[in-house]
Structures are given as structure tokens and as C-alpha cells.
Amino acid sequence: MCGTMTYEDWHIPFSRDQITLREARESLSAIGAKQGDIPLMIQLVENPRYNIPGFDFFHGAVDLATHDSIHILLGRGLLPKDEAFVIGFTMGSTDQVTTIEENLYALFAKHLYPKVYQFKDDEIRIFKDATKLGFISRVRPLDKIDYTKYLDWKLGDMRHDIGLESD
């Protein structure tokens, strides 16, 4: 199995801003999870398909393709700490997350998700810090962006267009 990349190895650093979103997504699709692989409990919490009309249970809910694009956009890998950052930053970028919502999500992620997906205390801290960072960022809400529009854009240009600060 030498040379086979796993989810633990996959990462396109923020500094690699000259590749396109399409190229990055193709790289991820070779090893990433498919929508059907995601446990129902996680889909119920994180996928907007399960939202009750007129009620956003958790702001920033996105489908898996969008979630994958956000991993790439933020220059994050697929480890639990990366997941915590991506989810937190996405939620925070909506500018609508309350402390109660943040704590409720943390409760779900720590205690109700299947064991392999559960956040530990470090991931909860990262999630909460990323939520705050997304809130103070000038980036457009990441859950509202049409990522298909950006498929052939270089990541650096895309980040500039949506207002994602490199610092």
C-alpha cells in the first residue's frame, strides 16, 4: 500500500493558492467520504436537507460537496481538528450563531455522534475558537456561496473574491 494516500494524509495547504477548486476537489474525491457514508446522526445535524422549513437548527449547515469545498478553501485537512475548525468557521461566518447554538452543537459532537466522529475536548475548543474567528472574519457566509461558480478559479483568487483573509 505504499504510495496510497489516506484521509489522514490529505491536505492542500492554504499556501497552495494557484491550483483550481476543481483540481483540489478531484484530489479529495479520490479519498474522501461519500454522502452515503456519513452517519445519519451527523446528516441530521449538519446537512440542510434535514432542516425544518423556516427553522435553522444549526446555522451553516451544508451538503457534503460544499463541506469539502470549504475544507479546501480554508486549507484544512481531514483530521478531527480540521473538521472542528471547518464546521466552526462555517457556522461563525453566518454571523447568526448564538452561544446556546454553539454549546448545543458541541454537545451533539461530543456525546451523540458515533464514537469515531465524536469531538474530544481539544476539538470542542477548536470548534468554538473557529466559530468566533468565522464571526469576526469579513468573509461572506460560507454556507451561501455557490462553489460551482468557482470550480475553475485559482484558490487564491476565489478566497480574495469571497473576502477570506489570509491572516
C-alpha positions in Angstrom: 0.0 0.0 0.0 3.0 2.3 -0.3 2.0 5.5 -2.1 -1.7 5.2 -1.3 -3.0 8.4 0.3 -5.5 8.2 3.2 -7.8 10.8 4.7 -5.1 11.3 7.4 -2.5 12.4 4.8 -4.7 14.5 2.5 -4.2 18.2 2.9 -3.9 21.1 0.5 -2.2 23.9 2.5 -3.6 27.4 2.4 -0.4 28.5 0.7 -1.1 26.4 -2.4 -3.4 29.0 -3.9 -2.5 28.6 -7.6 -4.5 25.3 -8.1 -8.1 25.4 -9.0 -11.0 24.4 -6.8 -11.8 21.6 -9.4 -8.3 20.2 -9.1 -8.4 20.3 -5.3 -11.8 18.6 -5.3 -10.6 15.9 -7.6 -7.8 15.2 -5.3 -10.1 15.0 -2.3 -12.7 12.9 -4.1 -10.2 10.1 -4.5 -10.1 9.5 -0.8 -13.0 11.5 0.8 -16.2 10.1 2.1 -19.3 9.9 0.0 -22.6 11.3 1.2 -24.0 7.8 1.9 -21.0 7.1 4.1 -21.9 9.8 6.6 -23.9 8.5 9.6 -27.5 9.6 9.8 -27.0 11.4 13.1 -24.4 13.7 11.6 -26.5 14.3 8.5 -29.5 15.2 10.7 -27.4 17.9 12.4 -25.2 19.2 9.6 -27.0 18.7 6.3 -29.6 21.3 5.3 -31.6 18.6 3.6 -32.9 17.7 7.1 -33.7 21.3 8.2 -37.3 22.0 9.2 -38.6 24.7 6.8 -38.4 28.1 8.5 -36.1 26.8 11.3 -32.4 26.6 11.0 -31.4 24.2 13.8 -27.7 24.9 13.2 -26.6 27.8 11.1 -24.1 27.0 8.4 -25.4 23.5 7.6 -24.2 22.4 4.2 -24.2 19.3 2.0 -21.0 17.2 1.7 -19.8 18.7 -1.6 -20.0 22.2 -0.1 -18.3 21.0 3.1 -15.5 19.5 1.0 -15.1 22.8 -0.8 -14.9 24.6 2.5 -12.1 22.3 3.7 -10.2 23.2 0.6 -11.0 26.9 0.8 -9.8 27.1 4.4 -6.7 25.0 3.7 -7.7 22.3 6.2 -7.1 18.5 6.1 -9.5 15.8 7.2 -8.4 15.1 10.8 -10.8 15.7 13.6 -9.2 19.0 14.5 -9.7 20.1 10.9 -13.3 19.0 10.9 -13.8 21.0 14.1 -12.3 24.1 12.5 -14.2 23.8 9.3 -17.6 23.4 11.0 -16.9 26.1 13.5 -15.7 28.6 10.9 -18.6 27.9 8.6 -21.1 28.4 11.4 -19.4 31.5 12.6 -19.3 33.0 9.1 -23.1 33.2 9.1 -22.9 35.8 11.9 -26.1 34.2 13.3 -24.7 31.6 15.8 -25.6 32.1 19.4 -23.7 30.8 22.4 -26.6 28.4 23.1 -26.4 27.1 19.5 -22.6 26.7 19.7 -22.9 24.8 23.0 -25.7 22.6 21.7 -23.6 21.7 18.6 -20.7 20.9 20.9 -22.9 18.6 23.0 -24.0 16.7 19.9 -20.5 16.4 18.6 -19.1 15.3 21.9 -21.8 12.9 23.1 -24.3 12.0 20.4 -22.2 11.4 17.3 -20.9 7.9 16.6 -17.7 7.3 18.5 -15.3 7.6 15.6 -16.8 11.1 14.7 -17.1 12.4 18.3 -15.1 15.6 19.2 -12.9 15.4 22.2 -12.2 18.5 24.4 -9.4 19.7 22.1 -11.8 19.6 19.1 -14.5 21.4 21.0 -12.1 24.2 21.9 -11.0 24.4 18.2 -14.6 24.4 17.1 -15.5 27.3 19.5 -12.4 29.3 18.6 -13.2 28.8 14.8 -16.8 29.9 15.3 -15.5 33.1 16.8 -12.9 33.5 14.1 -15.6 33.0 11.4 -17.8 35.6 13.1 -15.1 38.3 13.1 -13.9 37.5 9.6 -15.1 39.6 6.7 -15.7 36.5 4.6 -19.1 36.0 3.0 -21.2 33.3 4.7 -19.6 30.1 3.6 -22.9 28.2 3.5 -24.4 30.6 1.0 -21.6 30.5 -1.7 -22.2 28.8 -5.0 -19.0 26.8 -5.2 -19.7 25.5 -8.7 -19.2 29.1 -9.9 -15.6 28.9 -8.6 -14.6 25.4 -9.9 -12.1 26.7 -12.4 -10.9 29.6 -10.3 -7.5 29.5 -8.6 -7.9 29.1 -4.9 -6.2 32.5 -4.2 -8.5 34.3 -6.5 -11.5 32.6 -5.1 -10.5 33.5 -1.5 -10.0 37.1 -2.5 -13.4 37.3 -4.2 -15.3 36.0 -1.2 -13.3 38.1 1.3 -11.4 35.4 3.1 -8.4 37.0 4.8 -5.1 35.1 4.7 -4.2 36.2 8.2 
